[in-house]
Amino acid sequence: MRSSTSDISGKRKASGSNDLFEKCRAFTRPSELQAAGLYMYFEVFGERDGCAPGEVRLGKRKVMMFGSNDYLDLINHPKVKEAAIQAIRKYGSGCSGSRLLNGTLDMHVKLEAELAAFVHKQAAIIFGTGFQANYAALSALTEKGDVMICDHNLHASLVEGALRSPARTMRFRHNDMEHFERCLENCPPDEKIFIVSEGVFSMEGDIADLEGITKLAKPYGARVYVDEAHGIGVLGPTGAGAAEHLGLLDDMDIVMGTFSKSLASVGGFVASERDVIDYLKHTARPFVFSASLPPASVAAVGAALHVMKQEPERRLHLLRTAQLLRDELGSRGFRVLPGETAIVPVVIEDELALCRLCKALLAEGIYINPVLRPAAAQNLLRISCTAAHTEKHVDRLVTTLVRVAGALGIER
């Protein structure tokens, strides 16, 4: 005789391991850091009115922000804000539908054309987030029988897209062209090859060896996808990213970018030849089944793109400031990862020491992001420079960091 529903219920309740929420209760890392006064996440920031360039409001005080990806300092730019305001007045606060159906506005189409031209491609497609763009493109463009060859240090959005894909996936050691070549050699002749890399790696701030990748990929007929989230606005003669910086923009088959960094909004895009973009518009499920990007966000991107083109001095100033900080920290014995981008990562081996350092800096009025494994290969004090920062900001940061690290006994 089968057990009654009540008997089954009683047996299941007797076993705590059957509770879906048990893993949540066992997840104690955040509470342990909070108890130790070392929790650094979900800080609540306030309005920016009255803040000087490079500052934000945290509670009742102003702090110097060295953790933002607003590389060109455009989030608070008058032209960007006004464009968003006017878009709401003209179109309302949202589109109430997917792009496939009733959610396409003339401004979506206009921005896609501008972005495609900006990165030297025939067409572009806009997504609600950068994560969504990567996830959608990688999972939609590949199928069983294909192979995806990825740099080991890819952003989580690219990793998730690869996991969602039915294609076979191989990962090569970060920027290691010998290992990458061996991966190519191990591909059967009938496999279609899709190579995925970031242009600027988001945590370490280094630039991909796109020259090596394209040189090795061409004989195999492989397609190359580059994520320029942290390169756009920072690198290249026009700010189009690492591929443009290296003179290889036209060699990239697909260029992806985000709006939440240099373009001062939210969302992302993928650009390629027209057939590829048309395919994504009709098959990428995160695009087909998501509401379209709101008018204010689209207008802010368009305005930021215009300012970026008209004011290249922002990018040049940003790069000079980042290099100055890199040099100053290196001269004081800090282990700074090499690079030439807006990201200045300082290696702090001990996780708790890194958290203590970030808390101590915040107490001194300086906000910097801690990056803990496995988000990066090493625990990092990830310093983000923006066009708002000056030599005085760099001097204050370096002086404070030297003093605080010394007081905490952190080895350099």
Secondary structure, DSSP 8 states (H G I E B T S, - for coil): ----HHHHHHHHHH-GGG-TTHHHHT--HHHHHHHTT---S---B---TT--TTEEEETTEEEEE-S---TT--TT-HHHHHHHHHHHHHH-S---SBTTTT---HHHHHHHHHHHHHTT-SEEEEESSHHHHHHHHHHHH--TTEEEEEETT--HHHHHHHHHSSSEEEEE-TT-HHHHHHHHHTS-TTSEEEEEEESB-TTT--B--HHHHHHHHGGGT-EEEEE-TTTTTTSSTTS--HHHHTT-GGG-SEEEEESSSTTSSS-EEEEE-HHHHHHHHHH-HHHHTSB---HHHHHHHHHHHHHHHH-THHHHHHHHHHHHHHHHHHHTT--B---SSSEEEEE---HHHHHHHHHHHHHTTEE-EEE-TTSSSS-EEEEE--TT--HHHHHHHHHHHHHHHHHHT---
